[in-house]
Amino acid sequence: MYFQRTSSFEKWPEEKCSKILEFLDVMAAPPKSFRKEVLFSLNSLFGYNRTCFFLIDNQENLTDPVSLNIDDYYNKIYRLMIF
């Protein structure tokens, strides 16, 4: 059986590639607003309506969630369960 090796980018539509490049451009956001900018970009470019971005501490625990379109109530419940 013969498999032809092709670049994975050949299969992606140009629109998807441009969205990915636009998203990577956002990654250059200032560190203070980086996580919020990532969440806003995931929403506007890829349609992720509910997202959460955690930091990981030295013990590999999820900490300090920043969320988009997720009620604070659920963030509080998660913190109580994890911490």
Order of alpha helices (4+ residues) and beta strands (2+ residues): alpha-alpha-beta-beta-alpha
